[in-house]
Amino acid sequence: MAMHTDHAHDFEHTGEVPKPQTKAIWRTFIILVAITALEFVIAFTMEASTVRNSIFIILTILKAFYIVGEFMHLKHETKSLIWTILLPMALITWLMVALISEGSYYFESVTNYFK
């Protein structure tokens, strides 16, 4: 004959309910707001220059890496995977800063030549 058992107790949660991660969420929120506020302060206090653009690029990359680490859980991955992502980003940032500085130098030299 078939054996019937009551499986209702298998679906009940045994163990504790995990604590909510509100502290981590607020910490992430505060860090991202602070970086964004710093970007706004720099935008409205510094005049347009290569230094300001470089600071924006660096802060944007920093904010993007923090978002990837927190929301895409990259900080829990192996160190080799983190460096595989971080090193090319650092080189791309350096390339962007170099291109902006060279582009502004070229623009100023061409502008001064035709005056």
Helices and strands as residue ranges (DSSP letters): G 8-10, H 22-45, H 50-71, G 74-76, H 79-113
